[in-house]
Amino acid sequence: MNKTVLITGASSGLGSEFAKIFAEAEYNLVVVARSKDKLEMLQDQFPDSEIKLIVKDLSKPGSASEVAEEIDQAGIQIDVLINNAGFGLLGSFSTLSLQEQLEMMQLNMVTLAELTHLFLPGMIERNSGRILNVASTAAFQPGPMMAVYFATKAFVLSLSEALAEELAETNITVTALCPGPTKTNFGAVSSMDETKMFSQAMSAEQVAKQGVDGLLKGKRVVITGGKNKAGAVAAKLLPRSTVAKVVKSATK
C-alpha cells in the first residue's frame, strides 16, 4: 500500500516540485492550494498517481481544521506532512497592510502549527511519520523591510527544532527546510524579484530535492546552498544589529 503525503501550497513553486518528487516515488498525494485550476493542471501531469485535490485558502482561520476533516472523511492516512504554503511582503511594517500581515502570520505560522497538531497524534499512535516545515534562511536573523515575514520563519524554525527533540525517541522526524532566495512566484508576490537578495536565487527544483533528501534522512535543519549556509553561520556570529543592517541593504 502506497504512503500518502499532504502538501500545502502545492499549485506552484516548491509545492509543485514536492508533488513531482513524491509522485515519481509512487506516493499518493493530497494537495492543497487556493487555485482549483492549478491543482487540476498538477493532477493532469501525473495521471498514474492517486491525487486528492483540496481547494482551500489556508490564510483563513479554521481552514486547517476543514482540511483535516475532509481528509478524515475520505479515510486517508497522512504519512508525510509538508507545510509549504506561505508568502512574504516587502515594505516597512507601518505602511504595509495590517490585514495582509495578519494573513501572513495566519498562513506562515498558525495554519502550519494547526496542521502539525492535527496530524501528529496519528503519527504518534502509529509511531511513524515525517514532517517537513518550510522555513527560510530568514529564520536566522531580523529582517527590516520584511519584518513580519522574517519573524514568521523564525517561529517555524524554532517550532520545528523543538518538536524534533520532543519526538527524538520515536520514529517520527521533523525537518525545517531553510532555503535562501528561490526562483518561485514568491519573489513576484513579495516584490523581491528585483532586489539584490534575489540576484542569485536557486531553482525550486534544486531546493525541493535537497529538502526531500534531508527529510528522508531525518535531518532537523536543511539549509540549501553553500552561500546560504555561510550566511546562516554569519548571522549567528555577528551582532544582530549588524545583521539587520545587512538585510536592510539587501532588500533594496
N, C-alpha and C positions, 0 to 999 in steps of 0.2 A: 504494500500500500504506500502510495506516494505521500511524502510530507507536504505540509501546506505552509506557505509564507504569506504574511499580511504586509503589504507595502502601502504606506500613505504617501500622498503627493506623487502618485505613480504615472501621471499623464505625460510627463516630460522630464528632461534633465536627468539628474541622478536617479529619480524614481523609475523612469522607463529603462534605464541601464540596469538597475537592480532587477527589474522584471525580466529583462532579457537573459541575464545570468542565471536566474533561478528557473526560468522556463527551459533553458537549454540543459539544466541539471535535472530536469524532469520532476520538478516540484509542481504541486497545484498552487495556484495563485489566487489571492484575494487582493484586489487593487482598489484603492480609494482615491478619489480626486473630485474636484468640483465639475469638471467638464465631461459630460457623458460622451460627446463626440470623440474626444481624445482617448478616452478609455476604450471605446469601441474600436478605434484605429489600432490601439495596442493589442486588443484581443484578436484582431484580424491578422496581426503579424505572427501570431503563434496558434494557428488553427488546430494543432495537435495537443495543445495544453488545455487543462481544465482551469478556466479563469472565471472567477466571480467578480462582477463589477458592482461597486457601491459608489453611487454619486452622492457626495456629501461635502459641505463646506465646513471643514474642521476648525475654522476660526470662530465658529458659533458655539456658545455654551450649550452643553448637553449633547453635542454631536458625537463625542466618543462613546457615550453610553448607547446611542442609537446604532452606531456601527457594531458594537459588541452584541447588541440584541439581535440584529439582523444575522450576524454570523452564528449566534447560538440557535436561532430559529431554523437555520439551514443545516444544523447538525455538523458544523465544521469545527475541527480541532486545529488551533493555531500552534505550529511547532516553532516557527521563526517569526519574530515581530521586527519590522523595520520602520522605525519612526523617522520618516524622511521629510514630511511636509513642513514647510517653514518659509518665511520671507523676511526681507530686511528693507529698511528705508534710509536714504541718505538725506541729512539735513540737521539743523540744530533742533535739539529737544523741544525748545519753546515754540518753534514755528511749525514743526510737523504736526499733522492732525492727531489730536489726542485719541480719537476713536480708532484711527488706523494703528496707532501704537498699542492700544489696548487689545486690538485684534491680533497684533503680532505676538503679544505676550500670551494671549489665549492659545494661539496655534503653536508657537515655538516651545512653550513651557507647560501650560495647563493640560492641553489635549495630549501631549506626549506623556505626561505623568499619569493622566487618567487611563490611557490605553495600556500603559505598562501595568498599572494597578489592576486593571480588569482582566488581563490575560496571564499575568504572573501566577495567580493561585492555581490555575490549571497546570501550568508548567511544574510548579512545586509538587502538586499531587502526583504527577507522572514522573517527577524527578528528571525532567528532560526539557530542554528548550534553549533558544538563543535569542538575544535581543540586541539589535543594533540601533543606537540613537545617533542621529546625525547632528553633531555639534559643529565646531569650526575652530580654526586657529584663533578666531576672535575670542574664544573662551579664555585665553591665557592673558588677556590684557584689557584695560579700559579702552573704549572706542569713541572718542569725540567725533561728532557729526553722524554717528550711528550708535548713540549711547544705549538705547534700549535693546537694539539687536545684539550688540556685544554682551550685554548683561544677560540676555536670554540664553545665549550659548554658554556662558559661564555656569548658569544653572544646569543646563543639560550635561555638561562635563562633570560637575560636582555630583549630581544625582546618579549618573551612570557609574562613577567610580565607587560611590558609597554602596550602591546596590550590588556591584560586582563583589565587594568584600562581604556584604551580608550573605551572599549566595556562594561564598567560596567553598563551602563544604558540600555543595550539591553538584549536580550535572547540568546546571543552568549557568550560562555565561552572559555577561552584559558588556558590550563594547561601545565606546564612544568614538565615532569617526570624526576626525578633526581636519577637514581639508582646508587649504587656503583658497584663494580665488579660483573659481571653476567656471568653465565655459558652459553655462546653462542660461535659462531665461531669468535667473536670479539677478544677474547684472543689469538687465533691462528694467526689471521691476523696481530694483533698488536705486536706479540711476547711477550705477557704479561702472558701467561699461567703459567710460572714457577716463577713468581715474588711473593714477599711477599704480594703484593696488592691483588692477586687473590687467596690467600690461603683459604679464607672463602667466596667464591663467592656464591651469591644466585642463585636459578634456574630461568631460563627465565619465566617459568610458574608463579612463585610467583611474579616476578616483573611486568609482564603483567597484572595479576589480580589486583594488587594494583594500577597500573596505570589507568586501565579502571574504577575501583571503584572511584578513585579520579576524573577522567574526568566526570563521570556521576553525581557526587556530585557537580561539578563546582569548584573544588579546583584549586587555582592558581599554587601551587607548591606541588608536591608529592615526598617526599624523602623516598625511600624504605629501611626498616630495621632499627632497633634501633641503631646499631653501626654507621650506615651511618648518621643518624640524629644527633647523638652526634658529629660526625666528622665535619659535616657542621656547627654546632654551634661553635665548637672549632676553625674552620678556620676563623670565623668572629671575634673571641675574641683575638686570638694570633697575634703577628706581622707577616706580610706577609713573611718577610724574614725567620722567624722560620718555618712557614708552608711550604715554598718552600724546606727547608732542609729536613723536614719530608717526603714530597712527593718524593724527590730525593732518599732518603733511601729506600722507599717502592717500587720503580721501579727497584731495583737491584735484 
